[in-house]
Amino acid sequence: MLKRVDNATYNVFNAGVEGFEAGVITMDLSTDGVGYSLDEHNMALVSEDMKAAVEAAKADIIAGNISVHNYTTDDSCPAF
């Protein structure tokens, strides 16, 4: 899991001084605020089927077909 702080930083600098608004901005899959990493250390462990399943789940989350629980709303994890 990656928190794409690079994208958040880019957006702030790209807005410029006139376009900058202070505050909390929530970035998610649809805004490239989070993601996953594939590199030389894990690429051999991840099959094409696994990548396709992750990309399908990502698309379903963005489309609203899969709901992701927000821990901060009730301090609980539904998996436990």
Secondary structure, DSSP 8 states (H G I E B T S, - for coil): -EE-HHHHHHHHHHHHHHH---S-----GGGTSEE----TTTGGGS-HHHHHHHHHHHHHHHHTSS----HHHHS--TT-
